[in-house]
Amino acid sequence: MRVLAVDYGSKRIGLAVGDLESGLPRPLATLAAKPAIVQDAEIIRTIAASEEARLVVVGLPMQADGTKGPRAIVCERLAQALAGAGLAVAMIDERHSTQDGSAAAAGSLDDDAAAAIEIWQRYQEAHASP
């Protein structure tokens, strides 16, 4: 199953796509966030369709203590907008994904694309068959 991972920031949107069976995600272009969530959702919907993704995984930036902060609520709204557009959507805790992704990419990707790959990998690991 092809999965599109989304690192939804207030200024930029990192994207990565890959097939869960192969376990190989690839980064997509990092986008500038639009003023309205519905605009971002429409762009992500279009990309998901063009990439033939059957699922969109949105990173949920939980706070260090496990509670939802303002950005997590915005990400939930994006997920709701995507679901309202007819997409299958999942969310996964993305705490430290930017730092972890940047360290793993070692400067070969921008931070947002690296974070999207980290989100994709976390989803894949959480849903891997034993």
C-alpha positions in Angstrom: 0.0 0.0 0.0 1.3 3.4 -0.9 1.4 5.9 1.9 1.9 9.7 1.8 3.4 11.1 5.0 2.9 14.8 5.9 5.0 16.9 8.2 2.6 19.9 8.6 4.3 23.0 9.7 3.0 26.6 10.0 5.4 27.7 7.2 6.3 24.5 5.3 4.8 21.1 4.5 7.2 18.2 4.2 6.0 15.2 2.1 7.3 11.7 1.6 5.7 8.8 -0.2 6.4 5.1 -0.3 5.1 1.6 -0.5 4.8 -0.1 2.9 5.7 -3.5 1.5 9.0 -2.3 0.1 9.8 -0.1 3.1 11.4 2.5 0.9 10.0 6.1 1.3 11.2 8.9 -0.9 10.9 12.6 -0.3 8.7 14.8 -2.3 8.9 18.6 -2.7 8.6 20.7 0.4 5.7 23.1 0.0 5.0 26.5 1.4 2.0 26.3 3.7 -1.1 28.3 2.6 -3.1 30.7 4.8 -6.0 28.3 5.1 -6.0 24.6 6.1 -8.5 23.8 3.3 -6.0 25.1 0.7 -3.3 22.9 2.1 -5.7 19.9 2.2 -6.6 20.4 -1.5 -2.9 20.5 -2.5 -2.2 17.4 -0.4 -5.2 15.6 -1.9 -4.0 16.3 -5.4 -0.5 15.0 -4.6 -1.9 11.9 -2.9 -4.0 11.2 -6.1 -1.0 11.7 -8.4 1.2 9.5 -6.2 -1.6 6.9 -6.0 -1.4 6.9 -2.2 -4.2 5.0 -0.5 -3.4 6.5 2.9 -2.2 9.9 4.1 -0.4 9.9 7.5 -0.3 13.2 9.2 2.3 13.7 11.9 0.8 14.7 15.2 3.3 17.0 17.1 2.6 16.0 20.7 4.3 17.9 23.5 7.0 16.3 25.5 4.5 15.4 28.3 2.2 13.7 25.8 -0.4 16.4 25.7 -1.7 18.2 22.6 -0.5 21.7 22.0 -1.8 24.3 19.5 0.1 22.8 16.6 -1.3 19.3 17.2 -4.8 20.7 17.1 -4.0 22.4 13.7 -2.7 19.1 12.4 -5.9 17.3 13.6 -7.9 19.9 11.6 -5.8 19.2 8.5 -6.5 15.4 9.0 -10.2 16.2 9.3 -10.1 18.3 6.1 -8.3 15.5 4.3 -10.8 12.9 5.5 -13.6 15.2 4.4 -12.1 15.3 0.9 -12.5 11.5 0.8 -9.0 10.4 1.8 -8.1 7.6 4.2 -6.1 9.4 7.0 -4.1 8.3 10.0 -2.1 10.2 12.5 1.1 9.3 14.3 3.0 10.9 17.1 5.8 12.9 15.4 7.6 14.1 18.5 11.2 14.9 17.6 10.7 13.8 14.0 12.4 16.9 12.6 15.5 16.3 14.8 15.5 12.6 14.2 15.0 13.0 10.4 17.6 15.7 10.1 20.2 13.6 11.9 19.4 10.5 9.7 19.5 12.5 6.5 22.8 14.2 7.5 22.2 17.3 5.4 21.1 15.4 2.2 17.5 16.6 2.6 15.8 19.7 3.9 14.4 19.3 7.4 10.8 19.1 6.4 11.3 16.3 3.8 13.5 14.5 6.4 10.7 14.8 9.0 8.1 13.5 6.5 10.3 10.4 5.9 10.7 9.9 9.6 6.9 10.1 10.0 6.5 7.6 7.2 9.0 5.2 8.8 7.3 5.5 12.2 4.0 4.6 10.6 5.6 1.7 8.8 7.3 0.4 11.9 4.0 0.7 13.9 2.1 -1.3 11.3 4.7 -3.9 10.3 3.7 -7.5 10.2 5.5 -9.6 12.9 
